Amino acid sequence: MERELTQKQKILLVLAKRGSLTLEELERYTKIPRNSLLKNLSELAAEGKISRGWLHIGGKKYRKYSLKVSVLRELGID
């Protein structure tokens, strides 16, 4: 019996594999709707599992999401 991954698990796996991503990239890779993605990212940030920063490209600001180093160590990824 296969168990479906939760949305939070999908987000963490994609961030672990791909590194820092914008909201649009996360939406593309996880196939999670934007509103659900924002809710889950806020919860993960409150839990201390991800960090948020800003990415400046061509005069525009984009929100960037990354896994915290402690989570990477917990997963055995250094």
Phi and psi restraints in degrees (value plus and minus 20) as a CYANA .aco file:
   2 GLU   PHI    -105.5   -65.5
   2 GLU   PSI     123.7   163.7
   3 ARG   PHI    -128.6   -88.6
   3 ARG   PSI     111.9   151.9
   4 GLU   PHI     -93.0   -53.0
   4 GLU   PSI     119.4   159.4
   5 LEU   PHI     -90.9   -50.9
   5 LEU   PSI     125.1   165.1
   6 THR   PHI     -95.6   -55.6
   6 THR   PSI     145.6   185.6
   7 GLN   PHI     -82.3   -42.3
   7 GLN   PSI     -60.4   -20.4
   8 LYS   PHI     -83.4   -43.4
   8 LYS   PSI     -60.2   -20.2
   9 GLN   PHI     -84.6   -44.6
   9 GLN   PSI     -60.1   -20.1
  10 LYS   PHI     -81.1   -41.1
  10 LYS   PSI     -65.1   -25.1
  11 ILE   PHI     -80.8   -40.8
  11 ILE   PSI     -67.2   -27.2
  12 LEU   PHI     -83.6   -43.6
  12 LEU   PSI     -60.2   -20.2
  13 LEU   PHI     -84.8   -44.8
  13 LEU   PSI     -63.3   -23.3
  14 VAL   PHI     -85.5   -45.5
  14 VAL   PSI     -62.5   -22.5
  15 LEU   PHI     -85.4   -45.4
  15 LEU   PSI     -56.9   -16.9
  16 ALA   PHI     -85.8   -45.8
  16 ALA   PSI     -57.8   -17.8
  17 LYS   PHI     -99.7   -59.7
  17 LYS   PSI     -59.7   -19.7
  18 ARG   PHI    -125.5   -85.5
  18 ARG   PSI     -31.7     8.3
  19 GLY   PHI      66.5   106.5
  19 GLY   PSI    -168.2  -128.2
  20 SER   PHI     -92.2   -52.2
  20 SER   PSI     114.4   154.4
  21 LEU   PHI    -158.0  -118.0
  21 LEU   PSI     133.6   173.6
  22 THR   PHI    -104.0   -64.0
  22 THR   PSI     150.5   190.5
  23 LEU   PHI     -79.7   -39.7
  23 LEU   PSI     -62.3   -22.3
  24 GLU   PHI     -83.9   -43.9
  24 GLU   PSI     -60.2   -20.2
  25 GLU   PHI     -86.7   -46.7
  25 GLU   PSI     -62.2   -22.2
  26 LEU   PHI     -81.8   -41.8
  26 LEU   PSI     -60.7   -20.7
  27 GLU   PHI     -80.9   -40.9
  27 GLU   PSI     -62.2   -22.2
  28 ARG   PHI     -87.1   -47.1
  28 ARG   PSI     -65.8   -25.8
  29 TYR   PHI     -96.2   -56.2
  29 TYR   PSI     -51.9   -11.9
  30 THR   PHI    -115.6   -75.6
  30 THR   PSI     -38.5     1.5
  31 LYS   PHI      42.3    82.3
  31 LYS   PSI       5.7    45.7
  32 ILE   PHI    -115.2   -75.2
  32 ILE   PSI     114.1   154.1
  33 PRO   PHI     -77.8   -37.8
  33 PRO   PSI     127.7   167.7
  34 ARG   PHI     -72.9   -32.9
  34 ARG   PSI     -67.1   -27.1
  35 ASN   PHI     -84.0   -44.0
  35 ASN   PSI     -62.0   -22.0
  36 SER   PHI     -85.8   -45.8
  36 SER   PSI     -58.7   -18.7
  37 LEU   PHI     -82.5   -42.5
  37 LEU   PSI     -65.7   -25.7
  38 LEU   PHI     -81.4   -41.4
  38 LEU   PSI     -62.3   -22.3
  39 LYS   PHI     -82.5   -42.5
  39 LYS   PSI     -67.3   -27.3
  40 ASN   PHI     -85.4   -45.4
  40 ASN   PSI     -59.2   -19.2
  41 LEU   PHI     -85.3   -45.3
  41 LEU   PSI     -58.9   -18.9
  42 SER   PHI     -83.9   -43.9
  42 SER   PSI     -61.9   -21.9
  43 GLU   PHI     -85.8   -45.8
  43 GLU   PSI     -61.7   -21.7
  44 LEU   PHI     -85.2   -45.2
  44 LEU   PSI     -56.5   -16.5
  45 ALA   PHI     -87.0   -47.0
  45 ALA   PSI     -60.6   -20.6
  46 ALA   PHI     -85.8   -45.8
  46 ALA   PSI     -52.9   -12.9
  47 GLU   PHI     -97.5   -57.5
  47 GLU   PSI     -29.5    10.5
  48 GLY   PHI      60.9   100.9
  48 GLY   PSI       1.5    41.5
  49 LYS   PHI    -113.8   -73.8
  49 LYS   PSI     -45.1    -5.1
  50 ILE   PHI    -149.4  -109.4
  50 ILE   PSI     140.5   180.5
  51 SER   PHI    -140.3  -100.3
  51 SER   PSI     133.7   173.7
  52 ARG   PHI    -139.9   -99.9
  52 ARG   PSI     122.2   162.2
  53 GLY   PHI    -167.7  -127.7
  53 GLY   PSI    -192.4  -152.4
  54 TRP   PHI    -138.0   -98.0
  54 TRP   PSI     122.8   162.8
  55 LEU   PHI    -139.6   -99.6
  55 LEU   PSI     106.7   146.7
  56 HIS   PHI    -127.1   -87.1
  56 HIS   PSI      97.5   137.5
  57 ILE   PHI    -153.7  -113.7
  57 ILE   PSI     101.9   141.9
  58 GLY   PHI      35.0    75.0
  58 GLY   PSI      20.3    60.3
  59 GLY   PHI      59.2    99.2
  59 GLY   PSI     -18.3    21.7
  60 LYS   PHI    -129.1   -89.1
  60 LYS   PSI     130.6   170.6
  61 LYS   PHI    -126.2   -86.2
  61 LYS   PSI     112.7   152.7
  62 TYR   PHI    -144.8  -104.8
  62 TYR   PSI     121.5   161.5
  63 ARG   PHI     -95.9   -55.9
  63 ARG   PSI     113.8   153.8
  64 LYS   PHI    -137.1   -97.1
  64 LYS   PSI     114.4   154.4
  65 TYR   PHI    -137.1   -97.1
  65 TYR   PSI     116.7   156.7
  66 SER   PHI    -160.9  -120.9
  66 SER   PSI     133.0   173.0
  67 LEU   PHI     -94.8   -54.8
  67 LEU   PSI     123.9   163.9
  68 LYS   PHI     -95.5   -55.5
  68 LYS   PSI     132.5   172.5
  69 VAL   PHI     -78.9   -38.9
  69 VAL   PSI     -57.4   -17.4
  70 SER   PHI     -81.5   -41.5
  70 SER   PSI     -56.1   -16.1
  71 VAL   PHI     -91.0   -51.0
  71 VAL   PSI     -60.0   -20.0
  72 LEU   PHI     -81.0   -41.0
  72 LEU   PSI     -62.3   -22.3
  73 ARG   PHI     -85.1   -45.1
  73 ARG   PSI     -59.5   -19.5
  74 GLU   PHI     -80.7   -40.7
  74 GLU   PSI     -56.4   -16.4
  75 LEU   PHI    -102.7   -62.7
  75 LEU   PSI     -28.3    11.7
  76 GLY   PHI      64.0   104.0
  76 GLY   PSI       1.6    41.6
  77 ILE   PHI    -129.9   -89.9
  77 ILE   PSI      97.5   137.5
